[in-house]
Amino acid sequence: MTHIFPRHTRAHPPVAAQGDGAYIIDSSGKRYLDGSGGAAVSCLGHSDPEVIAAIKAQADQIAFAHTGFFTSEPAERLADRLIQHAPDGIDRVYFVSGGSEAVEAALKLARQYFLERGEPQRTRFIARRQSYHGNTLGALSTGGNAWRREPFAPLMIDTSHISPCYEYRGREEGETQEAYGQRVADELEAELQRVGPENVIAFVAEPVVGATAGAVPAVPGYFKRIREICDRHGILLILDEVMCGMGRTGTLFACEQDGIAPDIVTIAKGLGAGYQPVGAMLCTSTIYAAIENGSGFFQHGHTYIGHPMACAAADAVVEKLTDGGMTKRAAQMGAILETALNDTFGQHPNVGDIRGRGMFRGLELVADRDTKAPFDPELSVHKTLKAAAFEAGLICYPMGGTIDGRQGDHVLLAPPFILTENQVGELVDKLSKALNAALP
């Protein structure tokens, strides 16, 4: 008997009793290799002594102080550390408790920025299909995950969606990567002309698309064209790095590899590495100045923003990601993981694409490799795979609806950066066995 309201009322998950590096151990003693970091969260594994010590030390000082009255030393220290490593122009940090909150804060700040500038007619956002930006209503509105959006569509803010940069499905025969990227980026220009650029607040995108499409990076040049279009029309570029940021792709911020800087960027998940619930919205000095020189008040807030223990944990995490070299390790181990995946699944008849960056990898599953035909959605291959992997002692992140919200299956891998080469082998071996068990 439980009084927990679970994610699914028919699910009866085991009890997570202990963490041991890259493993979670349940109450029966069974060990699970965490091949997805939960949901790309546990970048440092489940028993990091320095992060745990930082939490304990902060608890001995002060656990909570409301930001309506106080700032705190760990929040100030973490903000300084993030800005030191942030993309060009990013100058201010607004702490929250998770990814959806970070995106919600970004959307509201973007709207208020234009209010402060005397442009109240800007009410629309543009985002991409097959994206995911969170589960609060504003974040869900900008997200392009069809099945998550559908029940709540009547409650959502006005957002239009253009094509994702999804090379495996979208690039035409004979078309170069660069030409494909320019073509799909130019859909933003077309949509701006359709709705009127003077009515648009921002374009929202994940540099590497996470759970909805399975670690899909943009092709070279795509985001540079997006940045040019945003600048031309004076709209903001909001990059959602909640899942792909904080070293996950081999650089601290994923957009570093695309050679651009956003106006607003959101982070979470790997920011706290699972040790505390924490996220952040970062913005440029230009946006901050519009508030500072205008009303002076960002009309937003939550009780637990800037929580001292959460910030102390996150500061220890970011220190390890930067000075501690763990982001570089993510790039190195990501290359080893990529090689192992290609060696094992590169010619698999039901693996159509292997993609991603760093320790953020996706495999798209297909019924026919030559035609790229997906499995019948009624088969729910992703669900069967998740169960088979879990039974084999592997946590991974399969999803359905990869192509259009209904068709397509993929599995997302986002293991801890501390993974060893032997554990890479264990991950790939268990995934191979699970895939063979799950395929119809």
SELUMVO-36141 format. One record per residue (C-alpha): x, y, z; residue in three letters; residue number from 1. Coordinates in steps of 0.001 Angstrom, whole numbers, m for minus. Each point is the difference from the previous one (the first is absolute). Last residue first. Example, Ala and Ser with C-alpha at 12.3 -4.5 7.8 and 13.67 -1.06 7.14 Angstrom:
2
REC       x       y       z drenlo drendren
REC   13670   m1060    7140    Ser        2
REC   m1370   m3440     660    Ala        1
end
This chain:
440
REC       x       y       z drenlo drendren
REC    9122   m7812  m32877    Pro      440
REC    3115    1596    1536    Leu      439
REC      87      69    3796    Ala      438
REC    2238   m2981     811    Ala      437
REC    2599     964   m2612    Asn      436
REC     m82    3571    1267    Leu      435
REC     450   m1116    3594    Ala      434
REC    3012   m2133    m882    Lys      433
REC    1595    2838   m1938    Ser      432
REC    m729    2491    2789    Leu      431
REC    1630   m2313    2547    Lys      430
REC    3131    m331   m2148    Asp      429
REC     164    3727    m775    Val      428
REC    m253     962    3653    Leu      427
REC    2468   m2644    1193    Glu      426
REC    2528    1068   m2625    Gly      425
REC    m351    3632    1050    Val      424
REC     422   m1276    3561    Gln      423
REC    3335   m1557    m922    Asn      422
REC    1075    3302   m1569    Glu      421
REC    m824    1774    3241    Thr      420
REC   m3004    2263     607    Leu      419
REC     743    3079    2122    Ile      418
REC   m1848    2220   m2491    Phe      417
REC   m3264   m1576    1119    Pro      416
REC   m2091   m1571   m2774    Pro      415
REC   m2215    1860   m2457    Ala      414
REC   m1457   m2552   m2422    Leu      413
REC   m3253     633   m1854    Leu      412
REC   m1877   m2836   m1709    Val      411
REC   m2105     608   m3079    His      410
REC   m3371    m928   m1438    Asp      409
REC   m1989    1469   m2887    Gly      408
REC   m3566     956    m803    Gln      407
REC   m2422    1870    2259    Arg      406
REC    1480    3366     960    Gly      405
REC    1318     656   m3487    Asp      404
REC    3291   m1826    m443    Ile      403
REC    1028   m1078    3495    Thr      402
REC   m3499    m933    1155    Gly      401
REC    1370   m2567    2427    Gly      400
REC    2625     279    2726    Met      399
REC    2816   m2129    1435    Pro      398
REC    2030    1357    2949    Tyr      397
REC    2497   m2490    1431    Cys      396
REC     503   m1682    3380    Ile      395
REC    1792   m3309    m367    Leu      394
REC    m277   m2989    2329    Gly      393
REC   m1201   m2584   m2529    Ala      392
REC   m3594     369    1259    Glu      391
REC     342    3734    m485    Phe      390
REC    1194    m549   m3557    Ala      389
REC   m2931   m2278    m803    Ala      388
REC   m2514    2456    1504    Ala      387
REC    1409    2963   m1915    Lys      386
REC     112   m2029   m3212    Leu      385
REC   m3635   m1061     310    Thr      384
REC   m1028    3615     519    Lys      383
REC    2026    1202   m2979    His      382
REC   m1436   m2710   m2253    Val      381
REC   m3536    1229     633    Ser      380
REC   m1368   m2536   m2528    Leu      379
REC   m2988    2229    m762    Glu      378
REC    2397    2617   m1317    Pro      377
REC     778   m2276   m2970    Asp      376
REC    3772      59    m303    Phe      375
REC    1564    2772   m2020    Pro      374
REC     902    m173   m3707    Ala      373
REC    3545    1284    m568    Lys      372
REC    m199   m1482   m3533    Thr      371
REC    3336   m1845     173    Asp      370
REC     m10    m618    3773    Arg      369
REC   m3464   m1532      91    Asp      368
REC   m1984    m310    3239    Ala      367
REC    1898    2923    1482    Val      366
REC    1571     932    3326    Leu      365
REC    1706    3359     443    Glu      364
REC    3017    m182    2302    Leu      363
REC     829    3062    2083    Gly      362
REC    3085    1259    1771    Arg      361
REC     813    2680    2581    Phe      360
REC    3336    m735    1685    Met      359
REC    1833    2076   m2587    Gly      358
REC   m2119     837   m3020    Arg      357
REC   m2968   m1723   m1615    Gly      356
REC    m853   m2531   m2678    Arg      355
REC    m411   m3639    m945    Ile      354
REC   m2568    m437   m2775    Asp      353
REC   m2057   m2778   m1568    Gly      352
REC     430   m2739    2576    Val      351
REC   m2252   m2914    m985    Asn      350
REC    2279   m1846   m2429    Pro      349
REC    3022     477    2300    His      348
REC    2971    1122   m2063    Gln      347
REC    1194    2796    2302    Gly      346
REC   m1461   m1670    3089    Phe      345
REC    2978   m1618    1738    Thr      344
REC    2987    1800   m1517    Asp      343
REC   m1958    3250    m352    Asn      342
REC   m1110     m91    3620    Leu      341
REC    3515    m810    1215    Ala      340
REC    1508    2810   m2082    Thr      339
REC   m2548    2502    1297    Glu      338
REC     619   m1096    3593    Leu      337
REC    3753     519    m416    Ile      336
REC    m598    3448   m1511    Ala      335
REC   m2359     844    2852    Gly      334
REC    2637   m1136    2470    Met      333
REC    2332    2698   m1292    Gln      332
REC   m2625    2739    m289    Ala      331
REC   m1464    m804    3411    Ala      330
REC    3544     m60    1410    Arg      329
REC     512    3532   m1250    Lys      328
REC   m3194     967    1849    Thr      327
REC    1317   m1794    3091    Met      326
REC    3224    2012      90    Gly      325
REC     m82    1003    3670    Gly      324
REC     387    3685    m817    Asp      323
REC   m3145     m98   m2134    Thr      322
REC   m2397   m2883     652    Leu      321
REC    1349    m512    3516    Lys      320
REC    m509    3678     847    Glu      319
REC   m3441    m197   m1590    Val      318
REC    m977   m2857    2334    Val      317
REC    1327    1679    3158    Ala      316
REC   m1874    3167    m954    Asp      315
REC   m3127   m2065    m649    Ala      314
REC     108   m1509    3486    Ala      313
REC     471    3379    1658    Ala      312
REC   m2736    1471   m2198    Cys      311
REC   m2492   m2665    1053    Ala      310
REC     961     457    3646    Met      309
REC    m379    3791    m229    Pro      308
REC   m3351      m6   m1869    His      307
REC     284    2706   m2668    Gly      306
REC   m3635    m434    m976    Ile      305
REC   m1940   m2078    2554    Tyr      304
REC   m3114    2117     437    Thr      303
REC    m505     762   m3666    His      302
REC     280    3240   m1958    Gly      301
REC   m1269    2211   m2821    His      300
REC    m680    3633    m725    Gln      299
REC    3604    1004    m524    Phe      298
REC     107    3344    1823    Phe      297
REC    2139    3009    m891    Gly      296
REC   m2918    1559   m1893    Ser      295
REC    2315    1346   m2678    Gly      294
REC    3735     556     312    Asn      293
REC     581   m3298    1804    Glu      292
REC   m2516   m1882   m2142    Ile      291
REC    1483    1180   m3305    Ala      290
REC    3482    m353    1507    Ala      289
REC    m566   m3724     654    Tyr      288
REC    m868    m566   m3644    Ile      287
REC    3099    1828   m1189    Thr      286
REC    2209   m1702    2611    Ser      285
REC    m875   m3298   m1625    Thr      284
REC   m2047   m2756    1616    Cys      283
REC     366   m3194    2037    Leu      282
REC   m2900   m2119    1242    Met      281
REC     955   m2518    2643    Ala      280
REC    m824   m3424    1368    Gly      279
REC     134   m1822    3307    Val      278
REC   m1380   m3101    1717    Pro      277
REC    2917   m1290    2102    Gln      276
REC    2393   m2928    m405    Tyr      275
REC   m1355    m926   m3425    Gly      274
REC    2987    1361   m1909    Ala      273
REC    m929    3478    1270    Gly      272
REC     828    1793   m3243    Leu      271
REC    m318   m3310   m1856    Gly      270
REC   m3818     275     121    Lys      269
REC    m395    3801    m250    Ala      268
REC     973    2607   m2614    Ile      267
REC   m1820    2712   m1946    Thr      266
REC    1586    2475   m2403    Val      265
REC   m1108    3540    m863    Ile      264
REC    1386    2350   m2646    Asp      263
REC    1825   m2887   m1647    Pro      262
REC    3677    m270   m1018    Ala      261
REC    1192   m1668   m3192    Ile      260
REC    2808   m2220   m1263    Gly      259
REC   m2056   m3192    m264    Asp      258
REC    2370   m1946    2262    Gln      257
REC    m279    2643    2731    Glu      256
REC   m3778    m488    m177    Cys      255
REC     281   m3113    2179    Ala      254
REC    1146    1973    3036    Phe      253
REC    2640   m1732    2133    Leu      252
REC    1477   m1701   m3051    Thr      251
REC      34   m3776    m543    Gly      250
REC   m3701    m465    m787    Thr      249
REC   m1066    m530    3628    Arg      248
REC    2346    2645    1363    Gly      247
REC   m2647    2098    1722    Met      246
REC   m2425     118   m2920    Gly      245
REC   m1938   m2576   m2058    Cys      244
REC   m2925    m557    2366    Met      243
REC    m844    3467    1301    Val      242
REC    1844    1632   m2888    Glu      241
REC   m3022    1888   m1329    Asp      240
REC    1272    2799   m2190    Leu      239
REC   m2058    3192    m138    Ile      238
REC     750    2259   m2961    Leu      237
REC   m1697    3389     314    Leu      236
REC   m1693    1860   m2822    Ile      235
REC    1413    3160   m1559    Gly      234
REC    m910    m922   m3563    His      233
REC    3491    m185   m1501    Arg      232
REC    1462   m1297    3254    Asp      231
REC   m2374   m2972     102    Cys      230
REC     722    m802   m3645    Ile      229
REC    3765     163     513    Glu      228
REC    m182   m2238    3100    Arg      227
REC   m2019   m2594   m1926    Ile      226
REC    2576     110   m2812    Arg      225
REC    2790    m620    2537    Lys      224
REC   m2152   m2730    1537    Phe      223
REC    m144   m1975   m3228    Tyr      222
REC    3624     475   m1049    Gly      221
REC    1150   m3551     691    Pro      220
REC   m2878   m2504     440    Val      219
REC   m2055     178    3171    Ala      218
REC     366   m2780    2546    Pro      217
REC   m2716   m2652     600    Val      216
REC     404   m1756    3339    Ala      215
REC   m3227   m2064     m96    Gly      214
REC   m3006    1734   m1574    Ala      213
REC   m2267     785    2956    Thr      212
REC    2556    m681    2743    Ala      211
REC    2744    2391   m1013    Gly      210
REC     451    2311   m2974    Val      209
REC    3557    1302    m173    Val      208
REC     112    3810    m151    Pro      207
REC   m3539     m29    1470    Glu      206
REC   m2139    2759   m1485    Ala      205
REC   m2131    3060     793    Val      204
REC    m492    2940   m2392    Phe      203
REC   m1041    3178    1727    Ala      202
REC   m2508    2799     534    Ile      201
REC   m1870      85   m3304    Val      200
REC   m2612    2614    m962    Asn      199
REC    2369    2369   m1866    Glu      198
REC    1145   m2978   m2054    Pro      197
REC   m3450    m271   m1585    Gly      196
REC   m1831   m3336     166    Val      195
REC     755   m1198   m3539    Arg      194
REC    3237    1936    m429    Gln      193
REC    1345   m1453    3234    Leu      192
REC   m1020   m3463   m1152    Glu      191
REC    1928     395   m3236    Ala      190
REC    3100    1259    1796    Glu      189
REC    m157   m2920    2441    Leu      188
REC    m419   m2398   m2916    Glu      187
REC    3339    1377   m1167    Asp      186
REC    1686   m2124    2647    Ala      185
REC   m1371   m3101   m1751    Val      184
REC    1538     984   m3326    Arg      183
REC    3268    1303    1454    Gln      182
REC     576   m3270    1844    Gly      181
REC    m762   m2085   m3092    Tyr      180
REC    2404    2041   m2091    Ala      179
REC    2736    m396    2617    Glu      178
REC    m510   m3740     318    Gln      177
REC     161    m369   m3757    Thr      176
REC   m3053   m1035   m2012    Glu      175
REC     499   m2910   m2410    Gly      174
REC   m2828   m2013    1515    Glu      173
REC   m2089    2214    2258    Glu      172
REC     805     812    3609    Arg      171
REC   m3077    m286    2209    Gly      170
REC    m163   m3402    1657    Arg      169
REC    3621    m643     994    Tyr      168
REC     809    3712     m12    Glu      167
REC   m2533    1123    2578    Tyr      166
REC     285    3793     245    Cys      165
REC   m3534     318    1327    Pro      164
REC   m2785    1350   m2196    Ser      163
REC   m1964    3066    1103    Ile      162
REC   m2367     445    2928    His      161
REC   m2365    2823     890    Ser      160
REC    m660    1172    3536    Thr      159
REC   m2902    1895    1542    Asp      158
REC    m264    m913    3667    Ile      157
REC   m1632   m3277    1045    Met      156
REC   m3202    m861    1847    Leu      155
REC   m1956   m1505   m2899    Pro      154
REC    3014   m2235    m846    Ala      153
REC      46   m1749    3394    Phe      152
REC    m932   m3548   m1008    Pro      151
REC    2008     201   m3274    Glu      150
REC    3314    1415    1194    Arg      149
REC    1655   m3149    1375    Arg      148
REC   m1049   m2014   m3048    Trp      147
REC    1267    2606   m2469    Ala      146
REC    3423     776    1457    Asn      145
REC     696    3366   m1628    Gly      144
REC     785    1974    3112    Gly      143
REC    m825    3692      31    Thr      142
REC   m3390    m594    1567    Ser      141
REC    1357   m2597    2431    Leu      140
REC    2435    2592    1349    Ala      139
REC   m2814    2480     535    Gly      138
REC   m2283   m2621    1533    Leu      137
REC    2542   m1598    2311    Thr      136
REC    1225   m3328   m1399    Asn      135
REC    3355     836   m1518    Gly      134
REC    1760    1086   m3187    His      133
REC    m295   m2983   m2320    Tyr      132
REC     558      76   m3747    Ser      131
REC   m1492   m2098   m2777    Gln      130
REC   m1384    3053   m1815    Arg      129
REC    1970    3189     429    Arg      128
REC    m529    3326    1761    Ala      127
REC   m1520    3397    m782    Ile      126
REC   m1342    2196    2781    Phe      125
REC   m2748    2605    m220    Arg      124
REC   m1020    2983    2128    Thr      123
REC    1927    2978   m1373    Arg      122
REC   m2663    2734    m151    Gln      121
REC    1250    1348    3337    Pro      120
REC    3070    1625   m1609    Glu      119
REC     821    2853    2396    Gly      118
REC    3509   m1148     903    Arg      117
REC   m1052   m1085    3518    Glu      116
REC   m2801   m2012   m1595    Leu      115
REC    2545   m1552   m2354    Phe      114
REC    2160   m1200    2875    Tyr      113
REC   m3121   m1142    1867    Gln      112
REC    m781   m2528   m2733    Arg      111
REC    3552   m1357     m45    Ala      110
REC      46    m171    3794    Leu      109
REC   m3244   m1985     m17    Lys      108
REC    1279   m2477   m2569    Leu      107
REC    3331    m439    1780    Ala      106
REC   m1653    m492    3398    Ala      105
REC   m2228   m2729   m1460    Glu      104
REC    3077   m1614   m1544    Val      103
REC    1817     m45    3340    Ala      102
REC   m3090   m1225    1853    Glu      101
REC    m332   m2899   m2447    Ser      100
REC    3662    m830     519    Gly       99
REC     186     m66    3773    Gly       98
REC      61    1839    3319    Ser       97
REC     699    3582   m1037    Val       96
REC    3024    2309     m66    Phe       95
REC     156    3191   m2070    Tyr       94
REC    3494     643   m1366    Val       93
REC    1301    3180   m1613    Arg       92
REC    2791     831   m2475    Asp       91
REC    m311   m1947   m3238    Ile       90
REC    1685    2129   m2654    Gly       89
REC    2314   m2695   m1327    Asp       88
REC    m975   m3536    1054    Pro       87
REC     417    m922    3693    Ala       86
REC    3181   m1237    1705    His       85
REC     683    2902    2388    Gln       84
REC   m3759     628     144    Ile       83
REC    m524   m3452    1500    Leu       82
REC    2713     423    2632    Arg       81
REC   m1252    3419    1060    Asp       80
REC   m3558   m1303     316    Ala       79
REC    1221   m2949    2059    Leu       78
REC    1896    2231    2423    Arg       77
REC   m2939    2376     465    Glu       76
REC   m2402   m2896     592    Ala       75
REC    2452   m1666    2400    Pro       74
REC     422    3244    1989    Glu       73
REC   m3683     717     389    Ser       72
REC   m2403    2759   m1013    Thr       71
REC   m2565    1201    2488    Phe       70
REC   m3487    1446     556    Phe       69
REC   m2213    m816   m2974    Gly       68
REC    2590   m2639    m789    Thr       67
REC   m1337   m2148    2845    His       66
REC    2733   m1539    2145    Ala       65
REC     342   m3767     257    Phe       64
REC    2457   m2621    1278    Ala       63
REC    2411    2120    1997    Ile       62
REC    3516    m814    1252    Gln       61
REC      19   m3707     934    Asp       60
REC   m2230    m735   m2980    Ala       59
REC    2624    1684   m2178    Gln       58
REC    2686   m2410    1203    Ala       57
REC   m2228   m3021    m607    Lys       56
REC    m798    1085   m3547    Ile       55
REC    3661     697    m781    Ala       54
REC    1005   m3395    1420    Ala       53
REC   m2477   m1766   m2278    Ile       52
REC    1425    1848   m2986    Val       51
REC    3549    m928     949    Glu       50
REC    m823   m3665     728    Pro       49
REC   m1727    m794   m3321    Asp       48
REC   m2286   m2960     638    Ser       47
REC   m2615    m194   m2750    His       46
REC    1828     700   m3228    Gly       45
REC    1595    3275   m1034    Leu       44
REC   m2269     753   m2989    Cys       43
REC   m3126   m1167    1807    Ser       42
REC   m2622    2045   m1854    Val       41
REC    m338   m1210   m3588    Ala       40
REC   m3487   m1326     849    Ala       39
REC    1098   m2604    2530    Gly       38
REC    3679     250    m911    Gly       37
REC    m921   m1880   m3175    Ser       36
REC    2209   m3080     256    Gly       35
REC    m415    m323    3740    Asp       34
REC    1403   m3503     468    Leu       33
REC   m2531   m1762    2218    Tyr       32
REC     988   m2128    2999    Arg       31
REC   m2417   m2379    1740    Lys       30
REC     327       2    3802    Gly       29
REC   m3688    m621     766    Ser       28
REC    m426    3615    1141    Ser       27
REC    1263    1309   m3337    Asp       26
REC    3572     903    m884    Ile       25
REC     690    2880   m2388    Ile       24
REC    3300    m143   m1880    Tyr       23
REC    2376    2495   m1629    Ala       22
REC    1721     751    3314    Gly       21
REC   m1780   m2003    2693    Asp       20
REC   m3436    1301     896    Gly       19
REC   m2233   m1678    2553    Gln       18
REC   m3588   m1030     757    Ala       17
REC   m2007     691   m3148    Ala       16
REC   m3292   m1778     732    Val       15
REC   m1347   m2087   m2858    Pro       14
REC   m2637    1450   m2307    Pro       13
REC   m3633   m1108      94    His       12
REC   m1636    1585   m3042    Ala       11
REC   m3739    m266    m545    Arg       10
REC    m751    3527    1252    Thr        9
REC    2625    1533   m2251    His        8
REC    2176    2925    1103    Arg        7
REC    m762    m959    3579    Pro        6
REC   m2241    1738    2577    Phe        5
REC    1662   m1404    3130    Ile        4
REC   m2394   m1228    2677    His        3
REC    1387   m3500    m138    Thr        2
REC   m1336   m3434     954    Met        1
end
